[in-house]
Amino acid sequence: MSLKIMVVDDEPLSMKLLRSLAAPLDHTVLTFEDSQEAGKRAENQRFDIAFVGMGTPLLDGLELAKRIRKSPLNLETTIVMLSATEDINILRKAFGGGADFVLSKPVTAGRIRPLLAAMDSLGWKGKRHAARLPLITEVICTWDDRKFPLRSLNISESGMLLQPLPDIDLGQEVALEFKIAEVRASLNILARIVRKEGTERMGVGFVGLAPEDLNAIQLYVMGRLRDLTPPRDLSDIGMHRLFTP
């Protein structure tokens, strides 16, 4: 599937890298150093993906993202903000402005390839939302001032599967602390125990994910989805929601 990609940044190396990765895949790439020009183009042309630098001159990246999102032609465009900082307030502003993902600079091939590969497959948005993907990492679960060392088995945008099963009742809210090394993120999340599997495992559903935590999970999921290429059967990784409403 050929994608139409907009790249707007004040760093020529970032634009060159994105073009070099996308063009060989037969994607159409338009690069802009002038963010105002990019905003005008978005009003008249549809794009599948827009990579937008946060610090672009003239029209800053946040305003450009809002303009892209307001364009009737680009309501469904995936907006990836490129940020020179990992400040939480900046991340939250980016998501408030319509960003789908935020990547910290420097932009590298290892971080861009998974995004392009996943977005190049049909129905990738549905796969991302529904995917339950392996994640093996240590998790500290806190409940009633007690801490339980656990290990995650998989993760989705809505929850995790953990083991062993601590002595906590179904429906209780717990605090989870864990890292996703692949996206260099440390997460602190509230979750609710929604199911127990025998005496060994429990499923938790996330409660009120902060934008920066959701971004980290989404980037991890997208990175793992790059390995999925049609017509592979997706059932083996649980392409369905782990937790029903």
Order of alpha helices (4+ residues) and beta strands (2+ residues): beta-alpha-beta-alpha-beta-alpha-beta-alpha-beta-alpha-alpha-beta-beta-beta-beta-beta-beta-beta-alpha
